[in-house]
Amino acid sequence: MAKKKVFVSFDYDNDKHYKFLLEAWDAHPDFDFKFSDLSSKEINSWKIPTVKGALTKKINSATYTVVLVGKEANKKHEDSEEIGYKNWLNFEVAKSKDNKNKLVAVKLDKGNESPEEVLGAGAKWAMSFNRDAIVKALNEA
């Protein structure tokens, strides 16, 4: 069975260690999801159009988007006007919806504010960061 392609949307500065845990789970043969990432910090450009293009290409190659909802997930980015959304997570969720990716939101803490673009988007939720909850949400998406 082919692995499902999953784009991971997350706050690189604050939540990258969660992304690394997802990659470690992905290495396990019983985990049938292929996580893919190209966060805005890992693209070799600070030009917003270049970053948008690279992210959109990665999102469009996935069928699922997992949004890691950390403490800064809905914080306004200094370049929000040029991004066209409050921040990069909201941009990534909007592009994922445009691509009809199945959405899964993972609350890293139940008090974290969700990105505006996730709300009302039909996302499946994992209310904590644990393997079983995330796999269940992915399977139900």
C-alpha positions as CSV (number, residue, x, y, z in Angstrom):
1,M,0.0,0.0,0.0
2,A,1.4,3.4,-1.0
3,K,1.9,5.9,1.8
4,K,-0.4,8.9,2.0
5,K,1.4,12.2,1.2
6,V,1.0,14.6,4.1
7,F,2.1,18.3,4.1
8,V,2.9,19.5,7.6
9,S,2.1,23.2,8.4
10,F,3.8,24.4,11.5
11,D,5.5,27.4,13.2
12,Y,9.2,26.7,12.4
13,D,10.6,28.9,15.2
14,N,8.5,27.4,18.0
15,D,7.2,23.9,16.9
16,K,9.9,22.3,14.6
17,H,10.6,19.6,17.2
18,Y,7.1,18.3,16.8
19,K,7.7,18.1,13.0
20,F,10.9,16.0,13.8
21,L,8.8,13.6,15.9
22,L,6.4,13.2,13.0
23,E,9.4,12.3,10.8
24,A,10.6,9.8,13.3
25,W,7.1,8.1,13.4
26,D,7.1,8.1,9.6
27,A,10.3,6.0,9.6
28,H,8.3,3.2,11.4
29,P,7.0,0.6,8.8
30,D,3.5,0.4,10.5
31,F,3.0,4.2,9.9
32,D,1.4,4.5,6.5
33,F,1.7,8.3,6.0
34,K,4.6,10.1,4.2
35,F,5.3,13.4,5.8
36,S,6.6,16.2,3.6
37,D,7.8,19.6,4.6
38,L,9.3,22.7,3.1
39,S,8.7,25.3,5.7
40,S,9.2,29.0,4.8
41,K,12.4,29.0,6.9
42,E,13.9,26.1,4.9
43,I,13.4,27.8,1.5
44,N,16.6,29.5,0.4
45,S,14.9,32.9,-0.1
46,W,13.3,35.6,1.9
47,K,11.3,36.8,-1.1
48,I,7.6,36.3,-0.3
49,P,6.6,35.3,-3.9
50,T,9.4,32.7,-4.0
51,V,8.3,31.2,-0.6
52,K,4.7,31.2,-1.7
53,G,5.5,29.4,-4.9
54,A,7.6,26.7,-3.1
55,L,5.0,26.1,-0.4
56,T,2.2,25.9,-2.9
57,K,4.1,23.4,-5.0
58,K,4.7,21.2,-1.9
59,I,1.1,21.5,-0.7
60,N,-0.2,20.6,-4.2
61,S,1.8,17.4,-4.2
62,A,0.1,16.3,-1.0
63,T,-3.4,14.9,-0.3
64,Y,-3.4,15.7,3.4
65,T,-2.3,18.7,5.4
66,V,-1.5,18.4,9.1
67,V,-1.6,21.7,10.9
68,L,0.3,21.8,14.2
69,V,-1.5,24.3,16.3
70,G,1.2,25.7,18.6
71,K,1.1,28.8,20.8
72,E,1.9,31.2,17.9
73,A,-0.3,29.5,15.2
74,N,-2.6,32.5,14.8
75,K,-0.1,35.3,15.6
76,K,0.1,38.0,13.0
77,H,3.3,37.9,10.9
78,E,5.2,41.1,10.2
79,D,4.8,40.4,6.5
80,S,1.1,39.5,6.7
81,E,0.0,42.0,4.1
82,E,2.4,40.7,1.5
83,I,1.7,37.1,2.4
84,G,-2.0,37.8,2.0
85,Y,-3.0,36.0,5.2
86,K,-2.4,36.6,8.9
87,N,0.7,34.3,8.8
88,W,2.3,31.4,6.9
89,L,0.1,28.8,8.6
90,N,-3.1,30.5,7.5
91,F,-1.6,30.8,3.9
92,E,-0.7,27.1,3.9
93,V,-4.2,26.1,5.2
94,A,-5.9,28.3,2.5
95,K,-3.7,26.7,-0.2
96,S,-4.5,23.3,1.2
97,K,-8.2,24.0,1.0
98,D,-7.8,25.2,-2.6
99,N,-6.0,21.9,-3.4
100,K,-8.8,20.0,-1.6
101,N,-6.3,18.4,0.8
102,K,-7.9,16.6,3.7
103,L,-7.2,18.7,6.8
104,V,-6.1,17.5,10.2
105,A,-5.4,20.0,13.0
106,V,-3.3,18.9,16.0
107,K,-3.6,21.0,19.2
108,L,-0.2,21.0,20.9
109,D,-1.9,22.6,23.9
110,K,-5.7,22.8,24.3
111,G,-5.4,26.5,25.0
112,N,-3.7,27.4,21.7
113,E,-5.6,29.6,19.3
114,S,-6.2,27.9,16.0
115,P,-5.3,29.5,12.7
116,E,-8.4,31.3,11.4
117,E,-8.3,29.4,8.1
118,V,-8.8,26.0,9.9
119,L,-12.0,27.1,11.6
120,G,-15.0,26.0,9.7
121,A,-12.9,24.1,7.2
122,G,-14.1,20.6,8.1
123,A,-10.7,19.6,9.6
124,K,-10.5,16.5,11.8
125,W,-8.9,17.3,15.1
126,A,-6.4,15.6,17.4
127,M,-6.6,17.4,20.7
128,S,-3.2,16.3,21.8
129,F,0.1,15.5,20.1
130,N,0.2,11.7,20.3
131,R,0.6,9.1,17.6
132,D,-2.7,7.4,18.1
133,A,-4.7,10.6,18.1
134,I,-3.0,11.9,14.9
135,V,-3.3,8.6,13.0
136,K,-7.0,8.4,14.0
137,A,-7.6,11.9,12.7
138,L,-5.7,11.2,9.5
139,N,-7.7,8.0,8.9
140,E,-11.0,9.9,9.6
141,A,-10.1,12.9,7.3
